[in-house]
Amino acid sequence: MATKKILVVDDDDLFRDFLKETLDRKNHDVDVAENGQTAIRRMEETPYDLILSDIRMPDIDGIQVLDRARQLQPDTPVMMITANASVQNAVEAMQKGAYDYIEKGGTLEEIEVRVERALENQLLRQENQRLRSELQIRYDFGNMVGKSKAMAEIFDLIKIVAQSRSTVLINGESGTGKELVTRAIHYNSPRSAGPFIKLNCAALPQDLIESELFGHEKGAFTGAIKQTKGRFELADGGTLMLDEISEIKPPLQAKLLRVLQEREFERIGSGTSIQVDVRIVATSNRNLEEEIEKGNFREDLYYRINVIPINIPTLQDRKEDIPSLVDHFLDKYNKENNKQIEGVSEKGLEILMNYNWPGNIRELENYLERGVVICQETQIGVKHLPLDVLTGERRARGGSDGMEVGTTVRDMEKQLILKTLEAKDGNRTAAADVLGISSRTLRNKLHEYGLAGIYRRGGQQSEDEEEE
């Protein structure tokens, strides 16, 4: 463990020196104070990782030192030093905020273990605070990407919504960023210090969702070998995200409705109600009003969760945000991969702007991550973009390479030519040879697709070269 700054407070010279020598051997930086007044002065001047204070001292005792430490250095753990006769005083001090206590009659090993445990706990607390701070920065409204009118309106709405405890329903296609909006609501709310718990309702079998939501008692069903808390209980004091809530079947919807109305539930196999303070944010990529008409979703539950609706547009409907999103993802994956890609070429960005993005922002992010990884130049160019984007359509899954009913001969030809060029690293001469056509025919086809000037006759691809 790295060197820690520790303050030892005790009017007993022998024990104070003993503690200092013990902690010095562990390579800690130890200050000492012979009374409470000196200890308080040191706390006003120096930040500490741990404070050890005797309880019984003249004038200012250990409890007063503890109270002052809570004011001056609220995140620093305080351990009380006590003789056997005053253990009860140490317990009372712990009730007032002391982390632990050590006995003057204890062994050297006991003292070392308790001190190291307090320092490890402090490290965990500091790391937790650091991570929480990073999350709050990451999901700060100022870091949300999008300059389009639609997204500006959404940002304004979630700033207001975040300050309430009302239930929110976020609608949007897969990949539009529903979870990002949910986290922004949580980490900018008064609940930000509380837990953020997520349940993907589409990823679990229906018979497991109830247990995941409400928990269960030991023996409640086959395989229930111990008591388990559900997501509602884990999210107490924070936010619970019910992702794809439309996947919950009507019988369980009734139980969920009761929890939202009464703010209490029972674990499976228990007759005891548990009260919780949880803010619900539900998401759906389905039209819930249509699901109500089909009998798949309860109307009363819909009105309970649809207090504040937020509709996330598709990337196709906010293409003006693509340049900003590109810069955001390039910065992210440059840092992750220790790269220095400066941007996307003009022609590459034009192709990105013209693509219809059926996978929305998630698809754009995946392609840009791929581009950063494989790009060896300063810019991501056309040759770093996948065939899906170049052809304007996704390749069919299952190995058919787009050979589906409804695919035109022209589209098939375009896919074949671009796939061959991709395989030949943009070498037009080599691709024409494989395709069994002349270089001139291939050049004319590229003109026809609006990709003239991207692939050259031989050698490497060039986006700036003029067609001959």
Residue pairs with C-beta under 8 A, 6 or more apart in sequence:
1 26
1 116
1 119
1 120
1 123
3 27
3 28
3 29
4 28
4 29
4 49
4 50
4 119
5 28
5 29
5 31
5 46
5 47
5 48
5 49
5 50
6 23
6 28
6 29
6 30
6 31
6 48
6 49
6 50
6 51
6 52
6 115
7 30
7 31
7 32
7 33
7 39
7 42
7 43
7 46
7 48
7 50
7 51
7 52
7 53
8 16
8 19
8 20
8 23
8 30
8 31
8 32
8 33
8 52
9 32
9 33
9 35
9 36
9 38
9 39
9 51
9 52
9 53
9 54
9 57
9 62
9 65
9 81
10 16
10 19
10 32
10 34
10 52
10 53
10 54
10 57
10 81
11 34
11 35
11 54
11 57
11 58
12 54
12 104
13 34
15 54
15 81
15 104
16 32
16 34
17 32
19 30
19 52
19 81
19 111
20 30
20 32
22 108
22 111
22 112
23 30
23 115
24 30
26 112
26 115
26 116
31 42
31 46
31 48
33 39
33 42
35 57
35 58
35 59
35 60
36 53
36 57
36 59
36 60
36 61
36 62
36 64
36 65
37 59
37 60
39 51
39 53
39 60
39 65
40 60
40 65
40 68
40 72
43 51
43 68
43 69
43 72
43 73
44 72
47 73
47 76
48 73
48 76
49 76
49 119
49 122
50 76
50 77
50 78
50 79
50 115
50 118
50 119
50 122
51 65
51 69
51 73
51 76
51 77
51 78
51 79
52 78
52 79
52 80
52 81
52 102
52 115
53 62
53 65
53 66
53 69
53 78
53 79
53 80
53 81
54 62
54 80
54 81
54 82
55 61
55 62
55 63
55 80
55 81
55 82
55 86
55 89
55 90
55 93
56 62
56 82
56 83
56 86
56 89
57 65
62 80
62 81
62 93
63 89
63 92
63 93
63 96
65 78
66 78
66 80
66 93
66 96
66 97
66 98
67 96
69 76
69 78
70 78
70 97
75 122
75 125
75 126
75 129
76 122
77 99
77 100
77 118
77 121
77 122
78 97
78 98
78 99
79 98
79 99
79 100
79 101
79 102
79 114
79 115
79 118
80 89
80 90
80 93
80 94
80 98
80 100
80 101
80 102
81 101
81 102
81 104
82 89
82 90
82 101
82 102
82 103
82 104
83 103
83 104
83 105
84 103
84 104
84 105
87 101
87 103
90 98
90 101
91 101
93 101
94 100
94 101
99 118
99 121
100 114
100 117
100 118
102 110
102 111
102 114
102 115
103 110
132 192
132 193
135 183
135 187
136 187
136 188
136 192
137 143
138 187
139 180
139 183
139 184
139 186
139 187
139 188
140 184
140 187
140 188
141 155
141 158
141 159
141 184
141 188
144 151
144 155
144 180
144 184
145 321
145 324
145 325
145 328
146 152
146 154
146 155
146 318
146 321
146 324
146 325
147 320
147 321
147 324
148 313
148 318
148 320
148 321
150 313
150 317
150 318
151 313
151 318
151 321
154 181
154 310
154 312
157 308
157 310
158 181
158 184
158 185
158 188
158 310
159 188
161 168
161 185
161 308
161 310
162 184
162 185
162 186
162 188
162 189
163 189
163 190
164 308
165 191
165 279
166 279
166 307
166 308
167 260
167 279
167 280
167 281
167 282
167 304
167 305
167 306
167 307
167 308
168 182
168 185
168 280
168 281
168 282
168 307
168 308
168 309
168 310
169 281
169 282
169 283
169 284
169 288
169 305
169 306
169 307
169 308
169 309
169 310
170 178
170 181
170 182
170 281
170 282
170 283
170 284
170 309
170 310
170 311
170 312
171 283
171 284
171 285
171 287
171 288
171 309
171 310
171 311
171 312
172 178
172 283
172 285
172 311
172 312
172 313
172 314
173 285
173 312
173 314
173 360
174 285
174 359
174 360
174 362
175 315
175 359
175 360
175 361
175 362
175 363
176 312
176 313
176 314
176 315
176 360
176 361
177 312
177 360
177 361
178 243
178 283
178 285
178 312
179 198
179 241
179 243
179 283
181 310
181 312
182 239
182 241
182 281
182 283
183 196
185 239
185 281
186 192
186 196
186 238
186 239
186 279
186 281
187 196
189 239
189 279
191 237
191 238
191 239
191 279
194 235
194 236
194 237
194 238
194 239
195 234
195 235
195 236
195 237
195 238
195 239
196 235
196 238
196 239
196 241
197 231
197 234
197 235
197 238
197 239
197 240
197 241
198 240
198 241
198 243
199 209
199 212
199 213
199 231
199 240
199 241
199 242
199 243
200 243
200 244
201 209
201 242
201 243
201 244
201 245
201 246
201 247
201 248
202 243
202 244
202 247
204 212
206 248
206 249
206 252
209 248
209 252
210 252
210 255
210 268
211 221
211 224
211 228
211 230
211 268
212 230
212 231
213 230
213 231
213 232
213 252
213 256
213 265
214 230
214 232
214 233
214 255
214 259
214 265
214 266
214 267
214 268
215 227
215 228
215 229
215 230
215 232
215 233
215 267
215 268
216 224
216 227
216 228
216 230
216 267
216 268
216 269
216 270
217 224
217 227
217 267
217 268
217 269
217 270
218 224
218 225
218 226
218 227
218 269
219 269
220 267
220 268
220 269
220 270
221 268
221 269
224 268
224 269
227 267
229 267
230 265
230 267
231 240
232 240
232 259
232 265
232 274
232 276
232 278
233 267
233 274
233 276
235 276
235 278
236 276
236 277
236 278
237 277
237 278
238 278
238 279
239 278
239 279
239 280
239 281
240 278
240 279
240 280
240 281
241 281
241 282
241 283
242 248
242 280
242 281
242 282
242 283
243 283
244 283
244 284
244 285
245 282
245 283
245 284
245 305
246 284
246 285
246 286
246 288
246 291
246 296
246 297
248 256
250 295
250 296
250 297
250 298
253 297
253 298
253 301
254 298
254 301
255 265
256 301
257 298
257 300
257 301
257 304
258 265
259 265
259 276
260 280
260 301
260 304
260 305
261 304
263 275
263 276
263 277
263 278
264 273
264 274
264 275
264 276
265 273
265 274
265 276
266 272
266 273
266 274
267 274
280 305
282 305
288 297
288 302
288 306
289 302
291 297
292 298
292 299
292 302
314 357
314 360
315 321
315 322
315 357
315 360
315 361
315 363
315 364
316 356
316 357
316 360
319 353
322 349
322 352
322 353
322 364
323 349
325 361
325 364
325 365
326 343
326 344
326 349
326 352
326 364
326 368
327 343
329 364
329 365
329 368
329 369
330 341
330 343
330 344
330 368
330 372
330 380
333 339
333 368
333 369
333 372
333 373
334 340
334 341
334 372
337 372
337 373
339 372
339 373
339 375
340 378
341 371
341 372
341 375
341 378
341 379
341 380
342 378
342 379
343 379
343 380
344 352
344 371
344 379
344 380
344 381
345 379
345 380
345 381
345 382
345 463
346 463
347 381
347 382
347 453
347 454
347 463
348 379
348 380
348 381
348 382
348 384
348 385
348 463
351 382
351 385
351 389
351 390
352 364
352 385
352 389
354 392
355 388
355 389
355 392
356 392
357 363
357 364
358 394
359 366
367 385
367 386
367 389
368 380
370 384
370 386
371 380
371 384
371 385
372 380
374 384
375 381
375 384
381 461
381 463
382 390
382 451
382 454
382 461
382 463
383 422
383 425
383 426
383 454
383 461
387 395
387 415
387 418
387 419
387 422
388 394
388 395
390 418
390 422
390 451
391 402
391 411
391 414
391 415
391 418
393 402
393 411
393 415
395 401
395 402
395 415
396 402
396 403
396 404
401 415
401 419
402 411
402 412
402 415
403 412
413 445
414 445
414 449
416 435
417 431
417 435
417 442
417 445
417 446
417 449
418 449
418 451
420 431
420 434
420 435
421 427
421 428
421 431
421 455
423 431
423 434
424 430
424 431
424 434
425 460
425 461
426 454
426 455
426 456
426 460
426 461
427 455
427 456
427 458
427 459
427 460
427 461
428 439
428 442
428 443
428 446
428 455
428 456
428 457
428 458
429 439
429 457
429 458
430 458
431 442
431 455
432 438
432 439
432 441
432 442
435 442
439 457
443 452
443 467
443 468
446 452
446 454
446 455
447 467
452 467
453 462
453 463
453 464
453 465
453 466
453 467
454 461
454 462
454 463
455 461
456 462
456 465
457 468
